[in-house]
Amino acid sequence: MAGVAGRLARRWCSGALRSPLQVTRFPALQLHVCGPAMRASQKDFENAMNQVKLLKKDPGNEVKLKLYALYKQATEGPCNVPRPGVLDFINKAKWDAWHALGSLPKETARQNYVDLVSSLSASSESSGQVTPAADRKQPGSDALVVTSQDGITTITLNRPDKKNALTPQMYHDIMLALEAASKDDSAITVLTGNGDYYCSGNDLTNFTDIPPGEVEERARSGAVLLRDFVDCFIDFPKPLVAVVNGPAVGISVTLLGLFDVVYATDRATFHTPFSHLGQSPEGCSSYTFPKMMGPSKATEMLVFGKKLTAREACTQGLVTEVFPDSTFQKEVWVRLKAYSKLPPNAMRISKQVIRNREKEKLHAINAEESSILQERWLSDECMNAIVNFLSKKAKL
Ligand SMILES: CCCC/C=C/CC(=O)SCCNC(=O)CCNC(=O)[C@H](O)C(C)(C)COP(=O)(O)OP(=O)(O)OC[C@H]1O[C@@H](n2cnc3c(N)ncnc32)[C@H](O)[C@@H]1OP(=O)(O)O
């Protein structure tokens, strides 16, 4: 917990407020939080610090100064450090805001901080999410945000500027988050993305900077990572829901076959350009896709790389339901909140009855797909495709 909250606090204390006129950009994520608690606990406070990170709208410098001051007061007590020099405008503004709180007790500052964040979150464009789970092990980077509220644990891919492409760190963090979610007291777990994309699949720059003698070893360790990662989805014991907030590519599409329910905005598309990339299907899609849509539709997607619209994906059984983009977040979270009130043990057991029939098979398929992909990563076709992507990126 301290990791994300601490990073946030450090950002506020140091870099984010570079000039009184500069606006810090916050990643877009719809959210909605509980009303103010009567007495904020340390956990509420930490949750609030995480929520600040997910605010859709920049709250403006005045509010940021207030948040800064309340944070300092709540954690360090009254301001008794010397006032920065007159020309140090930013630190002086921060000091003034903190100093203005006088001898406000730490507990009150903590409460005020939580209330302020809550009001900011509620006024932000909202869906039905989010209170970060303060008691869980937080992922190792800001690229993943894990929250828990109303019996729902939500894992959000948070790399919107890279269309939520998955780095090795993110694969590890998702595994950790799933492990924690399998044991927490939530009834349902959700995976979603922040920004306009759900996920653009494997980060293709993962293939760069590999010293010549280490290519085979990287392919081998990549296959181990892939296998472990997909195994976590196969074994996940609770209802797992994908809230597909935008286009999905590669592994983020194939994995959908291992989710229990997939809700998509009508803006989403589903694309698995494996042949174009010299690669082959993973995420058990070589089994789940033909099973759900029939072999020829699966071939169009997985072999020819046909991109499906959300409605087509729904017709093919990959998506459970499609919602208009304008009401997507609202409708989906209302639905999920209602489901999360169902008896959790019954849901867990029912899921397992369904999944257990095929678990062994899915693990075997995952192992086979991972090993085939390991070979593919070493192929000229794959190398050329990656070089192509990177040179377009570098505008070569
Ligand atoms: C160890 C486990 C391995 C599991 C293997 C899985 C296989 C796969 O997942 S295969 C699928 C791989 N993904 C792709 O091929 C998608 C590549 N990206 C794109 O085609 C496009 O970026 C896009 C269609 C997703 C979006 O296009 P758009 O024009 O709207 O935006 P861009 O300007 O291209 O993207 C913005 C920014 O994001 C970077 N980016 C996007 N996707 C990826 C990615 N998959 N890997 C790395 N970087 C990505 C893109 O380069 C841009 O970055 P810059 O602003 O720095 O140029």
PDBQT file of the ligand as one rigid body, heavy atoms in Angstrom, charges set to zero:
ROOT
HETATM    1  C1  LIG A 401       5.322 -12.653 -22.083  1.00  0.00    +0.000 C 
HETATM    2  C2  LIG A 401       3.926 -12.743 -22.607  1.00  0.00    +0.000 C 
HETATM    3  C3  LIG A 401       3.824 -12.514 -24.090  1.00  0.00    +0.000 C 
HETATM    4  C4  LIG A 401       2.430 -12.579 -24.558  1.00  0.00    +0.000 C 
HETATM    5  C5  LIG A 401       2.286 -12.335 -26.001  1.00  0.00    +0.000 C 
HETATM    6  C6  LIG A 401       1.241 -11.710 -26.498  1.00  0.00    +0.000 C 
HETATM    7  C7  LIG A 401       1.060 -11.460 -27.970  1.00  0.00    +0.000 C 
HETATM    8  C8  LIG A 401       0.350 -10.165 -28.238  1.00  0.00    +0.000 C 
HETATM    9  O1  LIG A 401      -0.234  -9.526 -27.408  1.00  0.00    +0.000 OA
HETATM   10  S1  LIG A 401       0.452  -9.705 -29.858  1.00  0.00    +0.000 SA
HETATM   11  C9  LIG A 401      -0.230  -8.089 -29.885  1.00  0.00    +0.000 C 
HETATM   12  C10 LIG A 401       0.829  -7.035 -29.752  1.00  0.00    +0.000 C 
HETATM   13  N1  LIG A 401       0.257  -5.743 -29.959  1.00  0.00    +0.000 N 
HETATM   14  C11 LIG A 401       0.218  -5.105 -31.117  1.00  0.00    +0.000 C 
HETATM   15  O2  LIG A 401       0.630  -5.593 -32.146  1.00  0.00    +0.000 OA
HETATM   16  C12 LIG A 401      -0.321  -3.702 -31.102  1.00  0.00    +0.000 C 
HETATM   17  C13 LIG A 401       0.728  -2.704 -31.502  1.00  0.00    +0.000 C 
HETATM   18  N2  LIG A 401       0.187  -1.373 -31.482  1.00  0.00    +0.000 N 
HETATM   19  C14 LIG A 401      -0.532  -0.864 -32.494  1.00  0.00    +0.000 C 
HETATM   20  O3  LIG A 401      -0.764  -1.487 -33.497  1.00  0.00    +0.000 OA
HETATM   21  C15 LIG A 401      -1.049   0.537 -32.322  1.00  0.00    +0.000 C 
HETATM   22  O4  LIG A 401      -0.235   1.207 -31.407  1.00  0.00    +0.000 OA
HETATM   23  C16 LIG A 401      -2.513   0.556 -31.828  1.00  0.00    +0.000 C 
HETATM   24  C17 LIG A 401      -3.421   0.052 -32.965  1.00  0.00    +0.000 C 
HETATM   25  C18 LIG A 401      -2.709  -0.284 -30.581  1.00  0.00    +0.000 C 
HETATM   26  C19 LIG A 401      -2.920   2.007 -31.494  1.00  0.00    +0.000 C 
HETATM   27  O5  LIG A 401      -2.683   2.823 -32.610  1.00  0.00    +0.000 OA
HETATM   28  P1  LIG A 401      -2.846   4.421 -32.494  1.00  0.00    +0.000 P 
HETATM   29  O6  LIG A 401      -2.426   4.985 -33.792  1.00  0.00    +0.000 OA
HETATM   30  O7  LIG A 401      -4.192   4.745 -31.990  1.00  0.00    +0.000 OA
HETATM   31  O8  LIG A 401      -1.844   4.828 -31.337  1.00  0.00    +0.000 OA
HETATM   32  P2  LIG A 401      -0.244   4.781 -31.346  1.00  0.00    +0.000 P 
HETATM   33  O9  LIG A 401       0.267   6.158 -31.610  1.00  0.00    +0.000 OA
HETATM   34  O10 LIG A 401       0.231   3.701 -32.256  1.00  0.00    +0.000 OA
HETATM   35  O11 LIG A 401       0.049   4.332 -29.849  1.00  0.00    +0.000 OA
HETATM   36  C20 LIG A 401       0.271   5.252 -28.802  1.00  0.00    +0.000 C 
HETATM   37  C21 LIG A 401       1.550   4.875 -28.113  1.00  0.00    +0.000 C 
HETATM   38  O12 LIG A 401       1.394   3.559 -27.568  1.00  0.00    +0.000 OA
HETATM   39  C22 LIG A 401       2.442   2.732 -28.046  1.00  0.00    +0.000 C 
HETATM   40  N3  LIG A 401       1.940   1.344 -28.154  1.00  0.00    +0.000 N 
HETATM   41  C23 LIG A 401       0.719   0.968 -28.476  1.00  0.00    +0.000 A 
HETATM   42  N4  LIG A 401       0.627  -0.361 -28.452  1.00  0.00    +0.000 NA
HETATM   43  C24 LIG A 401       1.838  -0.814 -28.106  1.00  0.00    +0.000 A 
HETATM   44  C25 LIG A 401       2.375  -2.105 -27.919  1.00  0.00    +0.000 A 
HETATM   45  N5  LIG A 401       1.645  -3.212 -28.044  1.00  0.00    +0.000 N 
HETATM   46  N6  LIG A 401       3.655  -2.208 -27.545  1.00  0.00    +0.000 NA
HETATM   47  C26 LIG A 401       4.421  -1.111 -27.368  1.00  0.00    +0.000 A 
HETATM   48  N7  LIG A 401       3.978   0.147 -27.542  1.00  0.00    +0.000 NA
HETATM   49  C27 LIG A 401       2.685   0.280 -27.904  1.00  0.00    +0.000 A 
HETATM   50  C28 LIG A 401       2.786   3.303 -29.404  1.00  0.00    +0.000 C 
HETATM   51  O13 LIG A 401       4.049   2.899 -29.812  1.00  0.00    +0.000 OA
HETATM   52  C29 LIG A 401       2.718   4.784 -29.077  1.00  0.00    +0.000 C 
HETATM   53  O14 LIG A 401       3.878   5.081 -28.343  1.00  0.00    +0.000 OA
HETATM   54  P3  LIG A 401       4.687   6.435 -28.609  1.00  0.00    +0.000 P 
HETATM   55  O15 LIG A 401       3.726   7.535 -28.287  1.00  0.00    +0.000 OA
HETATM   56  O16 LIG A 401       5.862   6.364 -27.699  1.00  0.00    +0.000 OA
HETATM   57  O17 LIG A 401       5.064   6.404 -30.067  1.00  0.00    +0.000 OA
ENDROOT
TORSDOF 0
